[in-house]
Amino acid sequence: MQKRNTAIYWVATAWLALGMLSTGLVQLLHLAQEDDFATALGYPVYFLTLLGAWKILGVAALLLPRWPRLKEWAYAGFFFTTTGAIFSHLAAHAPVTAALPALLLLALTVASWYFRPASRRLLPLTQ
């Protein structure tokens, strides 16, 4: 059971890291298609710089050992980013298929968080 959970964690985390890193780089590089996409959803182009930088930092926080509290913040940021992207697509009346990549990243975020090993979990606060 432990080996299975560890395997699920690393597969989900690797795909999550790849997805967030690639979209973060695209947003930082301000590729024309990404800029057009963001403005069509109603966001200013400069927002992509901030979003891309935070995604890359979040990936680093997830993959580096230690700092479980920082990992929790990264998971929370990925959760907010992906749910915000899904809502943005739906609110802008984009086709449902446009929200599927964000939905996949949301599923990977939840799976990675749920199956993370004890060494990557935040210890409960003592009372």
MOPAC internal coordinates of N, CA, C and O (Angstrom, degrees):
PM7 1SCF
backbone

  N    0.0000 0     0.00 0     0.00 0    0    0    0
  C    1.4508 1     0.00 0     0.00 0    1    0    0
  C    1.5286 1   110.64 1     0.00 0    2    1    0
  O    1.2310 1   120.87 1   137.54 1    3    2    1
  N    1.3343 1   115.94 1   -42.46 1    3    2    1
  C    1.4667 1   120.51 1  -179.18 1    5    3    2
  C    1.5224 1   111.38 1   -64.09 1    6    5    3
  O    1.2310 1   120.58 1   137.79 1    7    6    5
  N    1.3449 1   116.50 1   -42.21 1    7    6    5
  C    1.4649 1   120.23 1   179.35 1    9    7    6
  C    1.5224 1   110.80 1   -64.17 1   10    9    7
  O    1.2310 1   120.80 1   140.33 1   11   10    9
  N    1.3277 1   116.08 1   -39.67 1   11   10    9
  C    1.4651 1   120.44 1   179.00 1   13   11   10
  C    1.5304 1   110.56 1   -62.77 1   14   13   11
  O    1.2310 1   120.64 1   133.66 1   15   14   13
  N    1.3339 1   116.38 1   -46.34 1   15   14   13
  C    1.4673 1   120.48 1   179.55 1   17   15   14
  C    1.5206 1   111.67 1   -63.12 1   18   17   15
  O    1.2310 1   120.63 1   140.00 1   19   18   17
  N    1.3273 1   116.40 1   -40.00 1   19   18   17
  C    1.4649 1   120.33 1   178.07 1   21   19   18
  C    1.5218 1   110.78 1   -64.37 1   22   21   19
  O    1.2310 1   120.56 1   138.31 1   23   22   21
  N    1.3245 1   116.54 1   -41.69 1   23   22   21
  C    1.4685 1   120.18 1   178.76 1   25   23   22
  C    1.5258 1   111.03 1   -64.54 1   26   25   23
  O    1.2310 1   120.40 1   136.45 1   27   26   25
  N    1.3282 1   116.84 1   -43.55 1   27   26   25
  C    1.4718 1   120.27 1   178.19 1   29   27   26
  C    1.5273 1   109.73 1   -61.52 1   30   29   27
  O    1.2310 1   120.73 1   136.29 1   31   30   29
  N    1.3279 1   116.21 1   -43.71 1   31   30   29
  C    1.4659 1   120.05 1   179.63 1   33   31   30
  C    1.5263 1   111.20 1   -57.66 1   34   33   31
  O    1.2310 1   120.19 1   129.20 1   35   34   33
  N    1.3433 1   117.24 1   -50.80 1   35   34   33
  C    1.4565 1   119.82 1  -174.65 1   37   35   34
  C    1.5212 1   112.56 1   -69.87 1   38   37   35
  O    1.2310 1   119.80 1   144.54 1   39   38   37
  N    1.3208 1   117.99 1   -35.46 1   39   38   37
  C    1.4763 1   119.89 1   176.73 1   41   39   38
  C    1.5276 1   109.71 1   -66.12 1   42   41   39
  O    1.2310 1   120.55 1   131.82 1   43   42   41
  N    1.3363 1   116.55 1   -48.18 1   43   42   41
  C    1.4672 1   120.15 1   179.60 1   45   43   42
  C    1.5213 1   111.18 1   -62.76 1   46   45   43
  O    1.2310 1   120.36 1   137.69 1   47   46   45
  N    1.3140 1   116.92 1   -42.31 1   47   46   45
  C    1.4652 1   121.04 1  -178.06 1   49   47   46
  C    1.5242 1   111.24 1   -68.41 1   50   49   47
  O    1.2310 1   120.35 1   140.11 1   51   50   49
  N    1.3213 1   116.93 1   -39.89 1   51   50   49
  C    1.4714 1   119.87 1   178.62 1   53   51   50
  C    1.5246 1   110.89 1   -63.50 1   54   53   51
  O    1.2310 1   120.22 1   134.45 1   55   54   53
  N    1.3340 1   117.18 1   -45.55 1   55   54   53
  C    1.4713 1   119.97 1   179.10 1   57   55   54
  C    1.5261 1   111.23 1   -67.48 1   58   57   55
  O    1.2310 1   120.57 1   141.74 1   59   58   57
  N    1.3323 1   116.51 1   -38.26 1   59   58   57
  C    1.4623 1   120.33 1   176.80 1   61   59   58
  C    1.5277 1   110.45 1   -62.46 1   62   61   59
  O    1.2310 1   120.78 1   133.64 1   63   62   61
  N    1.3264 1   116.12 1   -46.36 1   63   62   61
  C    1.4671 1   120.48 1   179.97 1   65   63   62
  C    1.5234 1   110.98 1   -62.07 1   66   65   63
  O    1.2310 1   120.60 1   136.93 1   67   66   65
  N    1.3197 1   116.45 1   -43.07 1   67   66   65
  C    1.4648 1   120.13 1   178.56 1   69   67   66
  C    1.5263 1   111.08 1   -63.06 1   70   69   67
  O    1.2310 1   120.49 1   136.05 1   71   70   69
  N    1.3147 1   116.67 1   -43.95 1   71   70   69
  C    1.4674 1   120.29 1   179.76 1   73   71   70
  C    1.5149 1   112.73 1   -64.99 1   74   73   71
  O    1.2310 1   120.44 1   134.88 1   75   74   73
  N    1.3225 1   116.76 1   -45.12 1   75   74   73
  C    1.4687 1   119.98 1  -178.91 1   77   75   74
  C    1.5251 1   111.35 1   -71.10 1   78   77   75
  O    1.2310 1   120.36 1   142.21 1   79   78   77
  N    1.3246 1   116.93 1   -37.79 1   79   78   77
  C    1.4610 1   119.82 1   178.37 1   81   79   78
  C    1.5342 1   110.71 1   -65.03 1   82   81   79
  O    1.2310 1   120.45 1   134.24 1   83   82   81
  N    1.3175 1   116.74 1   -45.76 1   83   82   81
  C    1.4665 1   119.21 1  -177.82 1   85   83   82
  C    1.5255 1   111.48 1   -66.65 1   86   85   83
  O    1.2310 1   119.99 1   136.88 1   87   86   85
  N    1.3315 1   117.63 1   -43.12 1   87   86   85
  C    1.4680 1   118.34 1   178.97 1   89   87   86
  C    1.5273 1   110.96 1   -70.03 1   90   89   87
  O    1.2310 1   120.64 1   145.45 1   91   90   89
  N    1.3286 1   116.38 1   -34.55 1   91   90   89
  C    1.4626 1   119.04 1   176.86 1   93   91   90
  C    1.5212 1   112.25 1   -63.50 1   94   93   91
  O    1.2310 1   120.67 1   138.09 1   95   94   93
  N    1.3297 1   116.32 1   -41.91 1   95   94   93
  C    1.4736 1   119.66 1   178.00 1   97   95   94
  C    1.5289 1   111.77 1   -65.54 1   98   97   95
  O    1.2310 1   120.63 1   138.37 1   99   98   97
  N    1.3184 1   116.39 1   -41.63 1   99   98   97
  C    1.4701 1   120.41 1   178.32 1  101   99   98
  C    1.5254 1   109.59 1   -61.01 1  102  101   99
  O    1.2310 1   120.46 1   139.13 1  103  102  101
  N    1.3239 1   116.72 1   -40.87 1  103  102  101
  C    1.4631 1   120.08 1   179.57 1  105  103  102
  C    1.5295 1   111.55 1   -69.36 1  106  105  103
  O    1.2310 1   119.97 1   141.11 1  107  106  105
  N    1.3149 1   117.65 1   -38.89 1  107  106  105
  C    1.4669 1   120.43 1   177.99 1  109  107  106
  C    1.5252 1   112.12 1   -67.17 1  110  109  107
  O    1.2310 1   120.56 1   144.51 1  111  110  109
  N    1.3194 1   116.54 1   -35.49 1  111  110  109
  C    1.4697 1   120.58 1  -178.38 1  113  111  110
  C    1.5219 1   112.82 1   -79.51 1  114  113  111
  O    1.2310 1   120.32 1   171.15 1  115  114  113
  N    1.3205 1   116.99 1    -8.85 1  115  114  113
  C    1.4684 1   122.52 1   179.40 1  117  115  114
  C    1.5223 1   112.27 1    51.48 1  118  117  115
  O    1.2310 1   121.38 1  -127.53 1  119  118  117
  N    1.3220 1   114.97 1    52.47 1  119  118  117
  C    1.4543 1   118.88 1   173.99 1  121  119  118
  C    1.5248 1   108.33 1   -62.47 1  122  121  119
  O    1.2310 1   120.56 1   -38.25 1  123  122  121
  N    1.3221 1   116.54 1   141.75 1  123  122  121
  C    1.4611 1   121.89 1  -172.96 1  125  123  122
  C    1.5257 1   112.05 1   -54.44 1  126  125  123
  O    1.2310 1   120.39 1   136.88 1  127  126  125
  N    1.3286 1   116.86 1   -43.12 1  127  126  125
  C    1.4594 1   120.11 1  -177.88 1  129  127  126
  C    1.5354 1   110.63 1   -63.28 1  130  129  127
  O    1.2310 1   120.30 1   140.18 1  131  130  129
  N    1.3177 1   117.04 1   -39.82 1  131  130  129
  C    1.4628 1   120.82 1   179.76 1  133  131  130
  C    1.5245 1   111.04 1   -68.67 1  134  133  131
  O    1.2310 1   120.46 1   138.91 1  135  134  133
  N    1.3330 1   116.72 1   -41.09 1  135  134  133
  C    1.4690 1   120.45 1   177.10 1  137  135  134
  C    1.5275 1   110.72 1   -61.77 1  138  137  135
  O    1.2310 1   120.51 1   135.60 1  139  138  137
  N    1.3288 1   116.62 1   -44.40 1  139  138  137
  C    1.4665 1   120.74 1   178.81 1  141  139  138
  C    1.5250 1   110.92 1   -62.66 1  142  141  139
  O    1.2310 1   120.85 1   139.99 1  143  142  141
  N    1.3097 1   115.99 1   -40.01 1  143  142  141
  C    1.4538 1   121.64 1  -179.91 1  145  143  142
  C    1.5278 1   110.35 1   -63.01 1  146  145  143
  O    1.2310 1   120.31 1   134.77 1  147  146  145
  N    1.3284 1   117.02 1   -45.23 1  147  146  145
  C    1.4699 1   121.58 1  -178.90 1  149  147  146
  C    1.5282 1   111.00 1   -64.78 1  150  149  147
  O    1.2310 1   120.36 1   136.24 1  151  150  149
  N    1.3278 1   116.91 1   -43.76 1  151  150  149
  C    1.4699 1   119.19 1  -179.96 1  153  151  150
  C    1.5253 1   111.07 1   -67.68 1  154  153  151
  O    1.2310 1   120.22 1   147.66 1  155  154  153
  N    1.3342 1   117.18 1   -32.34 1  155  154  153
  C    1.4692 1   119.93 1   176.35 1  157  155  154
  C    1.5269 1   110.96 1   -65.14 1  158  157  155
  O    1.2310 1   120.39 1   149.79 1  159  158  157
  N    1.3283 1   116.86 1   -30.21 1  159  158  157
  C    1.4603 1   121.15 1   177.56 1  161  159  158
  C    1.5296 1   112.11 1   -83.70 1  162  161  159
  O    1.2310 1   120.53 1   173.71 1  163  162  161
  N    1.3376 1   116.59 1    -6.29 1  163  162  161
  C    1.4637 1   120.45 1   177.27 1  165  163  162
  C    1.5109 1   115.21 1    97.63 1  166  165  163
  O    1.2310 1   119.83 1  -166.99 1  167  166  165
  N    1.3375 1   117.94 1    13.01 1  167  166  165
  C    1.4580 1   121.17 1  -179.28 1  169  167  166
  C    1.5195 1   110.82 1  -101.51 1  170  169  167
  O    1.2310 1   119.97 1   -35.02 1  171  170  169
  N    1.3360 1   117.66 1   144.98 1  171  170  169
  C    1.4702 1   119.32 1   174.21 1  173  171  170
  C    1.5265 1   110.04 1   -72.16 1  174  173  171
  O    1.2310 1   120.65 1   -27.87 1  175  174  173
  N    1.3038 1   116.36 1   152.13 1  175  174  173
  C    1.4577 1   121.69 1  -175.97 1  177  175  174
  C    1.5316 1   111.24 1   -63.11 1  178  177  175
  O    1.2310 1   120.05 1   145.13 1  179  178  177
  N    1.3273 1   117.52 1   -34.87 1  179  178  177
  C    1.4671 1   119.25 1  -178.10 1  181  179  178
  C    1.5259 1   111.95 1   -63.84 1  182  181  179
  O    1.2310 1   119.81 1   158.57 1  183  182  181
  N    1.3233 1   117.97 1   -21.43 1  183  182  181
  C    1.4614 1   121.71 1   178.48 1  185  183  182
  C    1.5281 1   110.72 1   -62.75 1  186  185  183
  O    1.2310 1   120.49 1   149.74 1  187  186  185
  N    1.3306 1   116.66 1   -30.26 1  187  186  185
  C    1.4587 1   120.71 1  -179.48 1  189  187  186
  C    1.5292 1   111.77 1   -65.67 1  190  189  187
  O    1.2310 1   120.28 1   146.00 1  191  190  189
  N    1.3202 1   117.08 1   -34.00 1  191  190  189
  C    1.4654 1   120.29 1   178.35 1  193  191  190
  C    1.5256 1   110.47 1   -62.22 1  194  193  191
  O    1.2310 1   120.82 1   132.52 1  195  194  193
  N    1.3125 1   116.04 1   -47.48 1  195  194  193
  C    1.4615 1   121.01 1   179.19 1  197  195  194
  C    1.5259 1   110.96 1   -64.44 1  198  197  195
  O    1.2310 1   120.36 1   133.78 1  199  198  197
  N    1.3140 1   116.92 1   -46.22 1  199  198  197
  C    1.4545 1   121.58 1  -178.77 1  201  199  198
  C    1.5303 1   111.61 1   -63.07 1  202  201  199
  O    1.2310 1   120.50 1   136.20 1  203  202  201
  N    1.3191 1   116.65 1   -43.80 1  203  202  201
  C    1.4652 1   120.80 1   179.09 1  205  203  202
  C    1.5172 1   112.28 1   -63.79 1  206  205  203
  O    1.2310 1   120.52 1   137.74 1  207  206  205
  N    1.3235 1   116.61 1   -42.26 1  207  206  205
  C    1.4699 1   119.91 1   179.29 1  209  207  206
  C    1.5239 1   110.97 1   -64.30 1  210  209  207
  O    1.2310 1   119.97 1   136.51 1  211  210  209
  N    1.3314 1   117.65 1   -43.49 1  211  210  209
  C    1.4525 1   120.79 1  -179.69 1  213  211  210
  C    1.5290 1   111.35 1   -65.62 1  214  213  211
  O    1.2310 1   120.09 1   143.52 1  215  214  213
  N    1.3286 1   117.43 1   -36.48 1  215  214  213
  C    1.4642 1   119.59 1   178.06 1  217  215  214
  C    1.5283 1   110.95 1   -63.29 1  218  217  215
  O    1.2310 1   120.41 1   135.60 1  219  218  217
  N    1.3086 1   116.82 1   -44.40 1  219  218  217
  C    1.4657 1   120.35 1  -178.92 1  221  219  218
  C    1.5322 1   110.47 1   -65.55 1  222  221  219
  O    1.2310 1   120.26 1   138.45 1  223  222  221
  N    1.3196 1   117.11 1   -41.55 1  223  222  221
  C    1.4628 1   120.24 1   176.67 1  225  223  222
  C    1.5280 1   111.22 1   -65.23 1  226  225  223
  O    1.2310 1   120.24 1   144.00 1  227  226  225
  N    1.3296 1   117.15 1   -36.00 1  227  226  225
  C    1.4613 1   121.28 1   177.10 1  229  227  226
  C    1.5181 1   112.14 1   -64.64 1  230  229  227
  O    1.2310 1   120.68 1   139.88 1  231  230  229
  N    1.3230 1   116.31 1   -40.12 1  231  230  229
  C    1.4675 1   120.46 1   176.88 1  233  231  230
  C    1.5296 1   109.85 1   -62.11 1  234  233  231
  O    1.2310 1   120.45 1   135.51 1  235  234  233
  N    1.3149 1   116.75 1   -44.49 1  235  234  233
  C    1.4677 1   120.10 1   178.38 1  237  235  234
  C    1.5266 1   110.49 1   -60.82 1  238  237  235
  O    1.2310 1   120.23 1   138.20 1  239  238  237
  N    1.3184 1   117.17 1   -41.80 1  239  238  237
  C    1.4726 1   120.63 1   179.78 1  241  239  238
  C    1.5245 1   111.34 1   -62.96 1  242  241  239
  O    1.2310 1   120.27 1   141.70 1  243  242  241
  N    1.3198 1   117.08 1   -38.30 1  243  242  241
  C    1.4674 1   119.54 1   179.81 1  245  243  242
  C    1.5209 1   112.63 1   -70.61 1  246  245  243
  O    1.2310 1   120.24 1   141.12 1  247  246  245
  N    1.3093 1   117.15 1   -38.88 1  247  246  245
  C    1.4621 1   120.16 1  -172.53 1  249  247  246
  C    1.5241 1   113.82 1   -84.91 1  250  249  247
  O    1.2310 1   119.90 1   151.15 1  251  250  249
  N    1.3109 1   117.80 1   -28.85 1  251  250  249
  C    1.4618 1   120.01 1  -179.80 1  253  251  250
  C    1.5189 1   110.37 1   -74.54 1  254  253  251
  O    1.2310 1   120.15 1   -34.51 1  255  254  253
  N    1.3306 1   117.32 1   145.49 1  255  254  253
  C    1.4662 1   119.03 1   177.71 1  257  255  254
  C    1.5385 1   110.77 1   -71.54 1  258  257  255
  O    1.2310 1   121.82 1   -17.90 1  259  258  257
  N    1.3142 1   114.12 1   162.10 1  259  258  257
  C    1.4698 1   123.44 1   177.98 1  261  259  258
  C    1.5304 1   111.52 1    72.93 1  262  261  259
  O    1.2310 1   120.58 1    10.34 1  263  262  261
  N    1.3007 1   116.49 1  -169.66 1  263  262  261
  C    1.4636 1   126.56 1   179.13 1  265  263  262
  C    1.5235 1   113.46 1    50.58 1  266  265  263
  O    1.2310 1   120.21 1  -119.90 1  267  266  265
  N    1.3459 1   117.21 1    60.10 1  267  266  265
  C    1.4640 1   119.54 1  -178.75 1  269  267  266
  C    1.5294 1   113.50 1   -62.27 1  270  269  267
  O    1.2310 1   119.73 1   148.69 1  271  270  269
  N    1.3219 1   118.13 1   -31.31 1  271  270  269
  C    1.4672 1   119.42 1   178.84 1  273  271  270
  C    1.5309 1   110.01 1   -66.77 1  274  273  271
  O    1.2310 1   120.36 1   140.65 1  275  274  273
  N    1.3091 1   116.91 1   -39.35 1  275  274  273
  C    1.4618 1   120.65 1   177.33 1  277  275  274
  C    1.5334 1   110.53 1   -64.52 1  278  277  275
  O    1.2310 1   120.45 1   143.45 1  279  278  277
  N    1.3240 1   116.75 1   -36.55 1  279  278  277
  C    1.4617 1   121.08 1   176.85 1  281  279  278
  C    1.5328 1   110.41 1   -63.04 1  282  281  279
  O    1.2310 1   120.53 1   138.20 1  283  282  281
  N    1.3324 1   116.59 1   -41.80 1  283  282  281
  C    1.4673 1   120.12 1   178.32 1  285  283  282
  C    1.5288 1   110.59 1   -61.17 1  286  285  283
  O    1.2310 1   120.54 1   139.82 1  287  286  285
  N    1.3184 1   116.58 1   -40.18 1  287  286  285
  C    1.4703 1   120.48 1   177.31 1  289  287  286
  C    1.5277 1   110.73 1   -65.45 1  290  289  287
  O    1.2310 1   120.45 1   141.16 1  291  290  289
  N    1.3273 1   116.74 1   -38.84 1  291  290  289
  C    1.4689 1   120.18 1   178.39 1  293  291  290
  C    1.5247 1   110.37 1   -64.30 1  294  293  291
  O    1.2310 1   120.55 1   135.33 1  295  294  293
  N    1.3286 1   116.56 1   -44.67 1  295  294  293
  C    1.4658 1   119.33 1   176.99 1  297  295  294
  C    1.5249 1   111.02 1   -60.36 1  298  297  295
  O    1.2310 1   120.67 1   136.32 1  299  298  297
  N    1.3279 1   116.32 1   -43.68 1  299  298  297
  C    1.4633 1   119.60 1   178.92 1  301  299  298
  C    1.5281 1   110.45 1   -61.88 1  302  301  299
  O    1.2310 1   120.43 1   136.05 1  303  302  301
  N    1.3269 1   116.78 1   -43.95 1  303  302  301
  C    1.4599 1   120.13 1   178.59 1  305  303  302
  C    1.5131 1   112.24 1   -61.69 1  306  305  303
  O    1.2310 1   120.14 1   138.04 1  307  306  305
  N    1.3321 1   117.34 1   -41.96 1  307  306  305
  C    1.4628 1   120.30 1   177.65 1  309  307  306
  C    1.5276 1   110.83 1   -65.47 1  310  309  307
  O    1.2310 1   120.37 1   141.62 1  311  310  309
  N    1.3313 1   116.90 1   -38.38 1  311  310  309
  C    1.4617 1   120.45 1   177.54 1  313  311  310
  C    1.5288 1   110.54 1   -62.46 1  314  313  311
  O    1.2310 1   120.54 1   132.92 1  315  314  313
  N    1.3261 1   116.57 1   -47.08 1  315  314  313
  C    1.4664 1   119.86 1  -179.64 1  317  315  314
  C    1.5291 1   111.43 1   -66.09 1  318  317  315
  O    1.2310 1   120.55 1   140.70 1  319  318  317
  N    1.3217 1   116.56 1   -39.30 1  319  318  317
  C    1.4648 1   120.88 1   179.80 1  321  319  318
  C    1.5195 1   111.48 1   -63.49 1  322  321  319
  O    1.2310 1   120.74 1   132.70 1  323  322  321
  N    1.3317 1   116.20 1   -47.30 1  323  322  321
  C    1.4617 1   118.93 1  -176.38 1  325  323  322
  C    1.5268 1   112.18 1   -71.59 1  326  325  323
  O    1.2310 1   120.13 1   138.44 1  327  326  325
  N    1.3299 1   117.35 1   -41.56 1  327  326  325
  C    1.4660 1   118.21 1   177.47 1  329  327  326
  C    1.5251 1   110.55 1   -66.80 1  330  329  327
  O    1.2310 1   120.22 1   144.53 1  331  330  329
  N    1.3242 1   117.18 1   -35.47 1  331  330  329
  C    1.4668 1   120.26 1   175.59 1  333  331  330
  C    1.5176 1   111.80 1   -64.32 1  334  333  331
  O    1.2310 1   120.47 1   140.94 1  335  334  333
  N    1.3332 1   116.70 1   -39.06 1  335  334  333
  C    1.4611 1   120.42 1   178.29 1  337  335  334
  C    1.5271 1   110.71 1   -65.64 1  338  337  335
  O    1.2310 1   120.43 1   136.59 1  339  338  337
  N    1.3251 1   116.79 1   -43.41 1  339  338  337
  C    1.4638 1   120.40 1   178.68 1  341  339  338
  C    1.5211 1   110.24 1   -60.48 1  342  341  339
  O    1.2310 1   120.65 1   131.69 1  343  342  341
  N    1.3188 1   116.36 1   -48.31 1  343  342  341
  C    1.4623 1   120.70 1   179.83 1  345  343  342
  C    1.5310 1   111.24 1   -62.73 1  346  345  343
  O    1.2310 1   120.12 1   139.52 1  347  346  345
  N    1.3288 1   117.38 1   -40.48 1  347  346  345
  C    1.4598 1   120.90 1   179.64 1  349  347  346
  C    1.5271 1   111.29 1   -60.82 1  350  349  347
  O    1.2310 1   120.71 1   136.40 1  351  350  349
  N    1.3234 1   116.25 1   -43.60 1  351  350  349
  C    1.4669 1   119.92 1   178.68 1  353  351  350
  C    1.5227 1   110.85 1   -62.42 1  354  353  351
  O    1.2310 1   120.65 1   134.72 1  355  354  353
  N    1.3187 1   116.37 1   -45.28 1  355  354  353
  C    1.4592 1   119.62 1  -178.85 1  357  355  354
  C    1.5199 1   111.86 1   -68.10 1  358  357  355
  O    1.2310 1   120.16 1   140.29 1  359  358  357
  N    1.3351 1   117.30 1   -39.71 1  359  358  357
  C    1.4635 1   121.14 1  -179.78 1  361  359  358
  C    1.5261 1   111.78 1   -67.79 1  362  361  359
  O    1.2310 1   120.60 1   149.86 1  363  362  361
  N    1.3329 1   116.45 1   -30.14 1  363  362  361
  C    1.4718 1   120.53 1   179.17 1  365  363  362
  C    1.5264 1   111.35 1   -86.95 1  366  365  363
  O    1.2310 1   120.64 1  -172.50 1  367  366  365
  N    1.3306 1   116.38 1     7.50 1  367  366  365
  C    1.4697 1   122.10 1   179.22 1  369  367  366
  C    1.5172 1   112.59 1    58.42 1  370  369  367
  O    1.2310 1   121.10 1  -147.48 1  371  370  369
  N    1.3274 1   115.50 1    32.52 1  371  370  369
  C    1.4681 1   120.43 1   174.08 1  373  371  370
  C    1.5279 1   107.41 1   -73.78 1  374  373  371
  O    1.2310 1   120.32 1   -21.89 1  375  374  373
  N    1.3173 1   117.00 1   158.11 1  375  374  373
  C    1.4734 1   118.04 1   176.14 1  377  375  374
  C    1.5263 1   110.44 1   -59.35 1  378  377  375
  O    1.2310 1   120.67 1   -32.06 1  379  378  377
  N    1.3073 1   116.33 1   147.94 1  379  378  377
  C    1.4653 1   120.99 1  -178.99 1  381  379  378
  C    1.5313 1   110.53 1   -57.89 1  382  381  379
  O    1.2310 1   120.44 1   148.42 1  383  382  381
  N    1.3083 1   116.76 1   -31.58 1  383  382  381
  C    1.4650 1   119.99 1  -179.94 1  385  383  382
  C    1.5211 1   111.97 1   -63.33 1  386  385  383
  O    1.2310 1   119.95 1   155.98 1  387  386  385
  N    1.3309 1   117.71 1   -24.02 1  387  386  385
  C    1.4643 1   120.62 1   178.61 1  389  387  386
  C    1.5204 1   111.38 1   -68.51 1  390  389  387
  O    1.2310 1   120.18 1   155.93 1  391  390  389
  N    1.3220 1   117.26 1   -24.07 1  391  390  389
  C    1.4681 1   121.20 1  -179.44 1  393  391  390
  C    1.5219 1   112.62 1   -89.71 1  394  393  391
  O    1.2310 1   119.67 1   172.39 1  395  394  393
  N    1.3264 1   118.24 1    -7.61 1  395  394  393
  C    1.4690 1   120.58 1  -176.56 1  397  395  394
  C    1.5305 1   114.49 1   -61.59 1  398  397  395
  O    1.2310 1   118.63 1   138.41 1  399  398  397
  N    1.3459 1   120.21 1   -41.59 1  399  398  397
  C    1.4678 1   117.95 1   176.79 1  401  399  398
  C    1.5358 1   112.83 1   -60.10 1  402  401  399
  O    1.2310 1   120.31 1   140.06 1  403  402  401
  N    1.3262 1   117.01 1   -39.94 1  403  402  401
  C    1.4635 1   120.06 1   178.07 1  405  403  402
  C    1.5271 1   110.52 1   -67.34 1  406  405  403
  O    1.2310 1   120.28 1   143.83 1  407  406  405
  N    1.3181 1   117.07 1   -36.17 1  407  406  405
  C    1.4564 1   120.96 1   177.45 1  409  407  406
  C    1.5286 1   111.07 1   -65.56 1  410  409  407
  O    1.2310 1   120.27 1   140.38 1  411  410  409
  N    1.3134 1   117.10 1   -39.62 1  411  410  409
  C    1.4647 1   121.12 1   176.16 1  413  411  410
  C    1.5290 1   110.68 1   -63.40 1  414  413  411
  O    1.2310 1   120.24 1   135.24 1  415  414  413
  N    1.3354 1   117.14 1   -44.76 1  415  414  413
  C    1.4650 1   120.06 1   178.30 1  417  415  414
  C    1.5266 1   111.21 1   -64.53 1  418  417  415
  O    1.2310 1   120.16 1   145.96 1  419  418  417
  N    1.3194 1   117.30 1   -34.04 1  419  418  417
  C    1.4665 1   120.47 1   175.78 1  421  419  418
  C    1.5246 1   110.39 1   -64.12 1  422  421  419
  O    1.2310 1   120.22 1   135.04 1  423  422  421
  N    1.3306 1   117.19 1   -44.96 1  423  422  421
  C    1.4647 1   120.91 1   178.67 1  425  423  422
  C    1.5286 1   110.98 1   -62.47 1  426  425  423
  O    1.2310 1   120.25 1   139.64 1  427  426  425
  N    1.3291 1   117.13 1   -40.36 1  427  426  425
  C    1.4615 1   120.54 1   178.23 1  429  427  426
  C    1.5291 1   111.06 1   -66.93 1  430  429  427
  O    1.2310 1   120.10 1   143.09 1  431  430  429
  N    1.3232 1   117.41 1   -36.91 1  431  430  429
  C    1.4664 1   121.25 1   177.42 1  433  431  430
  C    1.5200 1   110.18 1   -61.72 1  434  433  431
  O    1.2310 1   120.54 1   131.57 1  435  434  433
  N    1.3233 1   116.58 1   -48.43 1  435  434  433
  C    1.4658 1   120.78 1  -178.97 1  437  435  434
  C    1.5266 1   110.67 1   -64.75 1  438  437  435
  O    1.2310 1   120.04 1   137.02 1  439  438  437
  N    1.3305 1   117.53 1   -42.98 1  439  438  437
  C    1.4648 1   120.70 1   179.66 1  441  439  438
  C    1.5256 1   111.23 1   -63.79 1  442  441  439
  O    1.2310 1   120.13 1   135.11 1  443  442  441
  N    1.3201 1   117.37 1   -44.89 1  443  442  441
  C    1.4631 1   120.93 1   179.46 1  445  443  442
  C    1.5287 1   110.48 1   -62.14 1  446  445  443
  O    1.2310 1   120.36 1   136.24 1  447  446  445
  N    1.3176 1   116.91 1   -43.76 1  447  446  445
  C    1.4620 1   120.65 1   179.81 1  449  447  446
  C    1.5361 1   110.89 1   -64.83 1  450  449  447
  O    1.2310 1   120.37 1   135.00 1  451  450  449
  N    1.3051 1   116.90 1   -45.00 1  451  450  449
  C    1.4647 1   121.35 1  -175.63 1  453  451  450
  C    1.5287 1   111.94 1   -66.39 1  454  453  451
  O    1.2310 1   120.07 1   139.57 1  455  454  453
  N    1.3116 1   117.47 1   -40.43 1  455  454  453
  C    1.4625 1   121.38 1  -175.10 1  457  455  454
  C    1.5270 1   113.52 1   -95.09 1  458  457  455
  O    1.2310 1   119.47 1  -171.51 1  459  458  457
  N    1.3309 1   118.62 1     8.49 1  459  458  457
  C    1.4671 1   119.76 1  -178.40 1  461  459  458
  C    1.5164 1   110.61 1   -62.30 1  462  461  459
  O    1.2310 1   120.32 1   -37.32 1  463  462  461
  N    1.3357 1   116.99 1   142.68 1  463  462  461
  C    1.4724 1   119.92 1  -179.17 1  465  463  462
  C    1.5295 1   111.40 1   -71.33 1  466  465  463
  O    1.2310 1   121.07 1   -16.18 1  467  466  465
  N    1.3047 1   115.55 1   163.82 1  467  466  465
  C    1.4698 1   121.91 1  -177.62 1  469  467  466
  C    1.5245 1   111.58 1   -57.41 1  470  469  467
  O    1.2310 1   120.27 1   146.72 1  471  470  469
  N    1.3282 1   117.10 1   -33.28 1  471  470  469
  C    1.4656 1   120.05 1  -178.68 1  473  471  470
  C    1.5286 1   112.05 1   -67.87 1  474  473  471
  O    1.2310 1   119.76 1   164.56 1  475  474  473
  N    1.3115 1   118.06 1   -15.44 1  475  474  473
  C    1.4603 1   122.28 1  -179.20 1  477  475  474
  C    1.5181 1   112.00 1  -110.32 1  478  477  475
  O    1.2310 1   120.44 1  -169.42 1  479  478  477
  N    1.3081 1   116.76 1    10.58 1  479  478  477
  C    1.4669 1   121.65 1   179.59 1  481  479  478
  C    1.5258 1   110.90 1   -98.20 1  482  481  479
  O    1.2310 1   121.55 1   -29.02 1  483  482  481
  N    1.2870 1   114.64 1   150.98 1  483  482  481
  C    1.4505 1   121.38 1   176.10 1  485  483  482
  C    1.5293 1   108.06 1   -81.02 1  486  485  483
  O    1.2310 1   120.57 1   -54.32 1  487  486  485
  N    1.3170 1   116.51 1   125.68 1  487  486  485
  C    1.4628 1   119.96 1   178.65 1  489  487  486
  C    1.5245 1   109.37 1   -68.68 1  490  489  487
  O    1.2310 1   120.18 1   -35.93 1  491  490  489
  N    1.3306 1   117.25 1   144.07 1  491  490  489
  C    1.4638 1   119.20 1   178.31 1  493  491  490
  C    1.5309 1   110.63 1   -64.16 1  494  493  491
  O    1.2310 1   121.18 1   -32.30 1  495  494  493
  N    1.3047 1   115.36 1   147.70 1  495  494  493
  C    1.4562 1   120.30 1   178.60 1  497  495  494
  C    1.5282 1   108.78 1   -68.97 1  498  497  495
  O    1.2310 1   121.05 1   -40.76 1  499  498  497
  N    1.3229 1   115.60 1   139.24 1  499  498  497
  C    1.4741 1   118.99 1   177.43 1  501  499  498
  C    1.5105 1   109.20 1   -81.46 1  502  501  499
  O    1.2310 1   121.56 1   -31.79 1  503  502  501
  N    1.3081 1   114.62 1   148.21 1  503  502  501
  C    1.4720 1   118.83 1  -178.34 1  505  503  502
  C    1.4904 1   111.20 1  -104.58 1  506  505  503
  O    1.2310 1   120.10 1   180.00 1  507  506  505

